[in-house]
Amino acid sequence: MLVRLTPEGRRFAEGCAAEIGRRVIGLTDHLSAAQRAQLTQLATALVGVRPVSG
């Protein structure tokens, strides 16, 4: 099944992603870099998504 977003839907999804990113940073800012990396690895494994390099 192919799904496409309208321009409005794309803007909405991008806004949601940005807000989630801000909240995650707020929840994890007390962790060390190593702890954040470990959390990222575990969360990635949990949802079965390959991390984006960069």
Contacts in CASP RR format, 6 or more apart in sequence:
PFRMAT RR
TARGET T0000
AUTHOR 0000-0000-0000
METHOD contacts of the structure
MODEL  1
MLVRLTPEGRRFAEGCAAEIGRRVIGLTDHLSAAQRAQLTQLATALVGVR
PVSG
5 13 0 8 1.000
28 35 0 8 1.000
28 36 0 8 1.000
28 39 0 8 1.000
31 39 0 8 1.000
40 51 0 8 1.000
41 51 0 8 1.000
44 50 0 8 1.000
44 51 0 8 1.000
END
